Amino acid sequence: MVAKVDADACTGCGSCIDECPAAAITLSDDDIAVVDEDECLDCGACEDACPNGAITIE
């Protein structure tokens, strides 16, 4: 399981970055959240923090 980002729903607000305890999320040049699957803890903190529902744990 890993966090997946819906690029169409992501606004690049950074809420997920602030909440990620593993620092596994960065923003792309297009201001879309990108999850480092090797670092992701599958904890769901980013999913809960996203105001747009752009992140799911799959």
PDB file of N, CA, C and O in Angstrom, chain B, residues numbered from 101:
ATOM      1  N   MET B 101       0.851  -1.176   0.000  1.00  0.00           N
ATOM      2  CA  MET B 101       0.000   0.000   0.000  1.00  0.00           C
ATOM      3  C   MET B 101       0.900   1.244   0.000  1.00  0.00           C
ATOM      4  O   MET B 101       1.982   1.263   0.588  1.00  0.00           O
ATOM      5  N   VAL B 102       0.412   2.253  -0.671  1.00  0.00           N
ATOM      6  CA  VAL B 102       1.158   3.503  -0.769  1.00  0.00           C
ATOM      7  C   VAL B 102       0.186   4.634  -1.105  1.00  0.00           C
ATOM      8  O   VAL B 102      -0.885   4.395  -1.661  1.00  0.00           O
ATOM      9  N   ALA B 103       0.561   5.851  -0.768  1.00  0.00           N
ATOM     10  CA  ALA B 103      -0.268   7.013  -1.077  1.00  0.00           C
ATOM     11  C   ALA B 103      -0.210   7.303  -2.573  1.00  0.00           C
ATOM     12  O   ALA B 103       0.869   7.339  -3.164  1.00  0.00           O
ATOM     13  N   LYS B 104      -1.365   7.506  -3.174  1.00  0.00           N
ATOM     14  CA  LYS B 104      -1.475   7.850  -4.588  1.00  0.00           C
ATOM     15  C   LYS B 104      -2.111   9.225  -4.708  1.00  0.00           C
ATOM     16  O   LYS B 104      -3.061   9.538  -3.990  1.00  0.00           O
ATOM     17  N   VAL B 105      -1.594  10.043  -5.609  1.00  0.00           N
ATOM     18  CA  VAL B 105      -2.079  11.407  -5.791  1.00  0.00           C
ATOM     19  C   VAL B 105      -2.865  11.505  -7.093  1.00  0.00           C
ATOM     20  O   VAL B 105      -2.399  11.077  -8.149  1.00  0.00           O
ATOM     21  N   ASP B 106      -4.053  12.069  -7.002  1.00  0.00           N
ATOM     22  CA  ASP B 106      -4.866  12.381  -8.179  1.00  0.00           C
ATOM     23  C   ASP B 106      -4.414  13.763  -8.650  1.00  0.00           C
ATOM     24  O   ASP B 106      -4.789  14.778  -8.063  1.00  0.00           O
ATOM     25  N   ALA B 107      -3.613  13.798  -9.707  1.00  0.00           N
ATOM     26  CA  ALA B 107      -3.032  15.054 -10.186  1.00  0.00           C
ATOM     27  C   ALA B 107      -4.091  16.069 -10.592  1.00  0.00           C
ATOM     28  O   ALA B 107      -3.856  17.274 -10.505  1.00  0.00           O
ATOM     29  N   ASP B 108      -5.247  15.599 -11.032  1.00  0.00           N
ATOM     30  CA  ASP B 108      -6.310  16.521 -11.434  1.00  0.00           C
ATOM     31  C   ASP B 108      -6.944  17.214 -10.231  1.00  0.00           C
ATOM     32  O   ASP B 108      -7.468  18.320 -10.360  1.00  0.00           O
ATOM     33  N   ALA B 109      -6.901  16.575  -9.067  1.00  0.00           N
ATOM     34  CA  ALA B 109      -7.517  17.146  -7.874  1.00  0.00           C
ATOM     35  C   ALA B 109      -6.514  17.910  -7.001  1.00  0.00           C
ATOM     36  O   ALA B 109      -6.912  18.743  -6.187  1.00  0.00           O
ATOM     37  N   CYS B 110      -5.232  17.633  -7.167  1.00  0.00           N
ATOM     38  CA  CYS B 110      -4.206  18.273  -6.337  1.00  0.00           C
ATOM     39  C   CYS B 110      -4.025  19.730  -6.745  1.00  0.00           C
ATOM     40  O   CYS B 110      -3.873  20.039  -7.926  1.00  0.00           O
ATOM     41  N   THR B 111      -4.043  20.629  -5.749  1.00  0.00           N
ATOM     42  CA  THR B 111      -3.851  22.055  -6.012  1.00  0.00           C
ATOM     43  C   THR B 111      -2.478  22.544  -5.588  1.00  0.00           C
ATOM     44  O   THR B 111      -2.162  23.722  -5.754  1.00  0.00           O
ATOM     45  N   GLY B 112      -1.650  21.646  -5.038  1.00  0.00           N
ATOM     46  CA  GLY B 112      -0.305  22.030  -4.619  1.00  0.00           C
ATOM     47  C   GLY B 112      -0.275  22.865  -3.356  1.00  0.00           C
ATOM     48  O   GLY B 112       0.647  23.657  -3.160  1.00  0.00           O
ATOM     49  N   CYS B 113      -1.269  22.701  -2.496  1.00  0.00           N
ATOM     50  CA  CYS B 113      -1.358  23.525  -1.287  1.00  0.00           C
ATOM     51  C   CYS B 113      -0.288  23.182  -0.250  1.00  0.00           C
ATOM     52  O   CYS B 113       0.070  24.025   0.572  1.00  0.00           O
ATOM     53  N   GLY B 114       0.225  21.944  -0.286  1.00  0.00           N
ATOM     54  CA  GLY B 114       1.289  21.547   0.637  1.00  0.00           C
ATOM     55  C   GLY B 114       0.826  20.989   1.964  1.00  0.00           C
ATOM     56  O   GLY B 114       1.658  20.667   2.812  1.00  0.00           O
ATOM     57  N   SER B 115      -0.465  20.865   2.172  1.00  0.00           N
ATOM     58  CA  SER B 115      -0.962  20.327   3.438  1.00  0.00           C
ATOM     59  C   SER B 115      -0.425  18.925   3.703  1.00  0.00           C
ATOM     60  O   SER B 115      -0.092  18.589   4.839  1.00  0.00           O
ATOM     61  N   CYS B 116      -0.342  18.122   2.674  1.00  0.00           N
ATOM     62  CA  CYS B 116       0.158  16.753   2.824  1.00  0.00           C
ATOM     63  C   CYS B 116       1.634  16.735   3.203  1.00  0.00           C
ATOM     64  O   CYS B 116       2.071  15.896   3.991  1.00  0.00           O
ATOM     65  N   ILE B 117       2.391  17.655   2.643  1.00  0.00           N
ATOM     66  CA  ILE B 117       3.827  17.740   2.941  1.00  0.00           C
ATOM     67  C   ILE B 117       4.027  18.041   4.413  1.00  0.00           C
ATOM     68  O   ILE B 117       4.871  17.429   5.067  1.00  0.00           O
ATOM     69  N   ASP B 118       3.259  18.977   4.932  1.00  0.00           N
ATOM     70  CA  ASP B 118       3.370  19.368   6.342  1.00  0.00           C
ATOM     71  C   ASP B 118       3.025  18.227   7.284  1.00  0.00           C
ATOM     72  O   ASP B 118       3.581  18.153   8.380  1.00  0.00           O
ATOM     73  N   GLU B 119       2.127  17.340   6.891  1.00  0.00           N
ATOM     74  CA  GLU B 119       1.664  16.264   7.762  1.00  0.00           C
ATOM     75  C   GLU B 119       2.438  14.958   7.630  1.00  0.00           C
ATOM     76  O   GLU B 119       2.322  14.092   8.497  1.00  0.00           O
ATOM     77  N   CYS B 120       3.216  14.795   6.580  1.00  0.00           N
ATOM     78  CA  CYS B 120       3.912  13.532   6.334  1.00  0.00           C
ATOM     79  C   CYS B 120       5.066  13.332   7.323  1.00  0.00           C
ATOM     80  O   CYS B 120       6.032  14.094   7.300  1.00  0.00           O
ATOM     81  N   PRO B 121       4.976  12.320   8.189  1.00  0.00           N
ATOM     82  CA  PRO B 121       6.024  12.091   9.181  1.00  0.00           C
ATOM     83  C   PRO B 121       7.317  11.529   8.578  1.00  0.00           C
ATOM     84  O   PRO B 121       8.366  11.554   9.221  1.00  0.00           O
ATOM     85  N   ALA B 122       7.237  11.027   7.350  1.00  0.00           N
ATOM     86  CA  ALA B 122       8.408  10.435   6.698  1.00  0.00           C
ATOM     87  C   ALA B 122       9.067  11.391   5.696  1.00  0.00           C
ATOM     88  O   ALA B 122      10.071  11.043   5.075  1.00  0.00           O
ATOM     89  N   ALA B 123       8.510  12.579   5.541  1.00  0.00           N
ATOM     90  CA  ALA B 123       9.000  13.546   4.546  1.00  0.00           C
ATOM     91  C   ALA B 123       9.073  12.891   3.165  1.00  0.00           C
ATOM     92  O   ALA B 123      10.038  13.081   2.424  1.00  0.00           O
ATOM     93  N   ALA B 124       8.049  12.125   2.838  1.00  0.00           N
ATOM     94  CA  ALA B 124       8.021  11.367   1.590  1.00  0.00           C
ATOM     95  C   ALA B 124       7.299  12.088   0.457  1.00  0.00           C
ATOM     96  O   ALA B 124       7.150  11.533  -0.631  1.00  0.00           O
ATOM     97  N   ILE B 125       6.851  13.312   0.697  1.00  0.00           N
ATOM     98  CA  ILE B 125       6.078  14.027  -0.315  1.00  0.00           C
ATOM     99  C   ILE B 125       6.774  15.333  -0.667  1.00  0.00           C
ATOM    100  O   ILE B 125       7.205  16.087   0.205  1.00  0.00           O
ATOM    101  N   THR B 126       6.871  15.579  -1.961  1.00  0.00           N
ATOM    102  CA  THR B 126       7.410  16.836  -2.476  1.00  0.00           C
ATOM    103  C   THR B 126       6.439  17.369  -3.516  1.00  0.00           C
ATOM    104  O   THR B 126       5.480  16.691  -3.885  1.00  0.00           O
ATOM    105  N   LEU B 127       6.687  18.584  -3.985  1.00  0.00           N
ATOM    106  CA  LEU B 127       5.879  19.143  -5.060  1.00  0.00           C
ATOM    107  C   LEU B 127       6.679  19.107  -6.354  1.00  0.00           C
ATOM    108  O   LEU B 127       7.869  19.422  -6.371  1.00  0.00           O
ATOM    109  N   SER B 128       6.014  18.721  -7.433  1.00  0.00           N
ATOM    110  CA  SER B 128       6.650  18.715  -8.744  1.00  0.00           C
ATOM    111  C   SER B 128       6.774  20.154  -9.242  1.00  0.00           C
ATOM    112  O   SER B 128       6.290  21.086  -8.600  1.00  0.00           O
ATOM    113  N   ASP B 129       7.420  20.321 -10.379  1.00  0.00           N
ATOM    114  CA  ASP B 129       7.537  21.646 -10.989  1.00  0.00           C
ATOM    115  C   ASP B 129       6.173  22.219 -11.348  1.00  0.00           C
ATOM    116  O   ASP B 129       6.017  23.432 -11.485  1.00  0.00           O
ATOM    117  N   ASP B 130       5.179  21.331 -11.501  1.00  0.00           N
ATOM    118  CA  ASP B 130       3.816  21.748 -11.826  1.00  0.00           C
ATOM    119  C   ASP B 130       2.959  21.936 -10.576  1.00  0.00           C
ATOM    120  O   ASP B 130       1.739  22.070 -10.673  1.00  0.00           O
ATOM    121  N   ASP B 131       3.603  21.947  -9.392  1.00  0.00           N
ATOM    122  CA  ASP B 131       2.902  22.080  -8.112  1.00  0.00           C
ATOM    123  C   ASP B 131       1.883  20.975  -7.877  1.00  0.00           C
ATOM    124  O   ASP B 131       0.756  21.235  -7.457  1.00  0.00           O
ATOM    125  N   ILE B 132       2.285  19.752  -8.147  1.00  0.00           N
ATOM    126  CA  ILE B 132       1.479  18.568  -7.876  1.00  0.00           C
ATOM    127  C   ILE B 132       2.256  17.723  -6.878  1.00  0.00           C
ATOM    128  O   ILE B 132       3.460  17.522  -7.036  1.00  0.00           O
ATOM    129  N   ALA B 133       1.577  17.229  -5.854  1.00  0.00           N
ATOM    130  CA  ALA B 133       2.241  16.398  -4.847  1.00  0.00           C
ATOM    131  C   ALA B 133       2.758  15.112  -5.483  1.00  0.00           C
ATOM    132  O   ALA B 133       2.083  14.479  -6.296  1.00  0.00           O
ATOM    133  N   VAL B 134       3.974  14.746  -5.088  1.00  0.00           N
ATOM    134  CA  VAL B 134       4.601  13.517  -5.569  1.00  0.00           C
ATOM    135  C   VAL B 134       5.046  12.728  -4.344  1.00  0.00           C
ATOM    136  O   VAL B 134       5.729  13.260  -3.468  1.00  0.00           O
ATOM    137  N   VAL B 135       4.653  11.450  -4.288  1.00  0.00           N
ATOM    138  CA  VAL B 135       4.976  10.592  -3.150  1.00  0.00           C
ATOM    139  C   VAL B 135       6.153   9.686  -3.503  1.00  0.00           C
ATOM    140  O   VAL B 135       6.131   8.993  -4.521  1.00  0.00           O
ATOM    141  N   ASP B 136       7.176   9.697  -2.656  1.00  0.00           N
ATOM    142  CA  ASP B 136       8.301   8.768  -2.797  1.00  0.00           C
ATOM    143  C   ASP B 136       7.848   7.442  -2.191  1.00  0.00           C
ATOM    144  O   ASP B 136       7.780   7.296  -0.971  1.00  0.00           O
ATOM    145  N   GLU B 137       7.539   6.482  -3.055  1.00  0.00           N
ATOM    146  CA  GLU B 137       6.969   5.215  -2.602  1.00  0.00           C
ATOM    147  C   GLU B 137       7.908   4.442  -1.683  1.00  0.00           C
ATOM    148  O   GLU B 137       7.449   3.663  -0.847  1.00  0.00           O
ATOM    149  N   ASP B 138       9.206   4.644  -1.825  1.00  0.00           N
ATOM    150  CA  ASP B 138      10.170   3.951  -0.971  1.00  0.00           C
ATOM    151  C   ASP B 138      10.177   4.513   0.448  1.00  0.00           C
ATOM    152  O   ASP B 138      10.530   3.804   1.390  1.00  0.00           O
ATOM    153  N   GLU B 139       9.793   5.775   0.607  1.00  0.00           N
ATOM    154  CA  GLU B 139       9.800   6.428   1.916  1.00  0.00           C
ATOM    155  C   GLU B 139       8.429   6.437   2.599  1.00  0.00           C
ATOM    156  O   GLU B 139       8.342   6.591   3.818  1.00  0.00           O
ATOM    157  N   CYS B 140       7.369   6.273   1.821  1.00  0.00           N
ATOM    158  CA  CYS B 140       6.002   6.345   2.338  1.00  0.00           C
ATOM    159  C   CYS B 140       5.756   5.254   3.390  1.00  0.00           C
ATOM    160  O   CYS B 140       6.088   4.086   3.186  1.00  0.00           O
ATOM    161  N   LEU B 141       5.173   5.664   4.510  1.00  0.00           N
ATOM    162  CA  LEU B 141       4.864   4.741   5.613  1.00  0.00           C
ATOM    163  C   LEU B 141       3.444   4.185   5.547  1.00  0.00           C
ATOM    164  O   LEU B 141       3.068   3.370   6.390  1.00  0.00           O
ATOM    165  N   ASP B 142       2.663   4.600   4.582  1.00  0.00           N
ATOM    166  CA  ASP B 142       1.266   4.182   4.454  1.00  0.00           C
ATOM    167  C   ASP B 142       0.445   4.518   5.695  1.00  0.00           C
ATOM    168  O   ASP B 142      -0.477   3.784   6.049  1.00  0.00           O
ATOM    169  N   CYS B 143       0.770   5.605   6.342  1.00  0.00           N
ATOM    170  CA  CYS B 143       0.108   5.945   7.604  1.00  0.00           C
ATOM    171  C   CYS B 143      -1.232   6.652   7.402  1.00  0.00           C
ATOM    172  O   CYS B 143      -2.083   6.626   8.291  1.00  0.00           O
ATOM    173  N   GLY B 144      -1.429   7.286   6.240  1.00  0.00           N
ATOM    174  CA  GLY B 144      -2.685   7.964   5.966  1.00  0.00           C
ATOM    175  C   GLY B 144      -2.749   9.411   6.419  1.00  0.00           C
ATOM    176  O   GLY B 144      -3.782  10.058   6.247  1.00  0.00           O
ATOM    177  N   ALA B 145      -1.681   9.934   6.989  1.00  0.00           N
ATOM    178  CA  ALA B 145      -1.691  11.324   7.460  1.00  0.00           C
ATOM    179  C   ALA B 145      -1.929  12.293   6.308  1.00  0.00           C
ATOM    180  O   ALA B 145      -2.644  13.283   6.463  1.00  0.00           O
ATOM    181  N   CYS B 146      -1.340  12.014   5.170  1.00  0.00           N
ATOM    182  CA  CYS B 146      -1.506  12.894   4.017  1.00  0.00           C
ATOM    183  C   CYS B 146      -2.932  12.840   3.481  1.00  0.00           C
ATOM    184  O   CYS B 146      -3.498  13.858   3.082  1.00  0.00           O
ATOM    185  N   GLU B 147      -3.495  11.654   3.478  1.00  0.00           N
ATOM    186  CA  GLU B 147      -4.876  11.478   3.009  1.00  0.00           C
ATOM    187  C   GLU B 147      -5.829  12.297   3.877  1.00  0.00           C
ATOM    188  O   GLU B 147      -6.735  12.952   3.361  1.00  0.00           O
ATOM    189  N   ASP B 148      -5.627  12.260   5.177  1.00  0.00           N
ATOM    190  CA  ASP B 148      -6.475  13.011   6.110  1.00  0.00           C
ATOM    191  C   ASP B 148      -6.261  14.514   5.968  1.00  0.00           C
ATOM    192  O   ASP B 148      -7.194  15.295   6.156  1.00  0.00           O
ATOM    193  N   ALA B 149      -5.031  14.923   5.637  1.00  0.00           N
ATOM    194  CA  ALA B 149      -4.692  16.345   5.579  1.00  0.00           C
ATOM    195  C   ALA B 149      -5.143  17.021   4.287  1.00  0.00           C
ATOM    196  O   ALA B 149      -5.306  18.241   4.252  1.00  0.00           O
ATOM    197  N   CYS B 150      -5.344  16.246   3.233  1.00  0.00           N
ATOM    198  CA  CYS B 150      -5.662  16.846   1.930  1.00  0.00           C
ATOM    199  C   CYS B 150      -7.081  17.407   1.909  1.00  0.00           C
ATOM    200  O   CYS B 150      -8.051  16.662   2.057  1.00  0.00           O
ATOM    201  N   PRO B 151      -7.201  18.730   1.723  1.00  0.00           N
ATOM    202  CA  PRO B 151      -8.540  19.339   1.712  1.00  0.00           C
ATOM    203  C   PRO B 151      -9.327  19.047   0.437  1.00  0.00           C
ATOM    204  O   PRO B 151     -10.527  19.311   0.373  1.00  0.00           O
ATOM    205  N   ASN B 152      -8.656  18.506  -0.573  1.00  0.00           N
ATOM    206  CA  ASN B 152      -9.305  18.260  -1.865  1.00  0.00           C
ATOM    207  C   ASN B 152      -9.560  16.788  -2.139  1.00  0.00           C
ATOM    208  O   ASN B 152     -10.080  16.439  -3.199  1.00  0.00           O
ATOM    209  N   GLY B 153      -9.204  15.927  -1.207  1.00  0.00           N
ATOM    210  CA  GLY B 153      -9.390  14.494  -1.418  1.00  0.00           C
ATOM    211  C   GLY B 153      -8.539  13.945  -2.553  1.00  0.00           C
ATOM    212  O   GLY B 153      -8.910  12.966  -3.201  1.00  0.00           O
ATOM    213  N   ALA B 154      -7.388  14.585  -2.792  1.00  0.00           N
ATOM    214  CA  ALA B 154      -6.538  14.196  -3.915  1.00  0.00           C
ATOM    215  C   ALA B 154      -5.610  13.021  -3.601  1.00  0.00           C
ATOM    216  O   ALA B 154      -4.962  12.487  -4.501  1.00  0.00           O
ATOM    217  N   ILE B 155      -5.543  12.619  -2.338  1.00  0.00           N
ATOM    218  CA  ILE B 155      -4.643  11.529  -1.957  1.00  0.00           C
ATOM    219  C   ILE B 155      -5.438  10.382  -1.365  1.00  0.00           C
ATOM    220  O   ILE B 155      -6.301  10.570  -0.508  1.00  0.00           O
ATOM    221  N   THR B 156      -5.123   9.185  -1.846  1.00  0.00           N
ATOM    222  CA  THR B 156      -5.717   7.972  -1.295  1.00  0.00           C
ATOM    223  C   THR B 156      -4.607   6.974  -1.014  1.00  0.00           C
ATOM    224  O   THR B 156      -3.568   6.979  -1.674  1.00  0.00           O
ATOM    225  N   ILE B 157      -4.840   6.120  -0.028  1.00  0.00           N
ATOM    226  CA  ILE B 157      -3.904   5.047   0.284  1.00  0.00           C
ATOM    227  C   ILE B 157      -4.411   3.795  -0.424  1.00  0.00           C
ATOM    228  O   ILE B 157      -5.499   3.296  -0.135  1.00  0.00           O
ATOM    229  N   GLU B 158      -3.608   3.304  -1.347  1.00  0.00           N
ATOM    230  CA  GLU B 158      -4.014   2.126  -2.133  1.00  0.00           C
ATOM    231  C   GLU B 158      -3.043   1.000  -1.926  1.00  0.00           C
ATOM    232  O   GLU B 158      -3.212  -0.075  -2.502  1.00  0.00           O
TER     233      GLU B 158
END
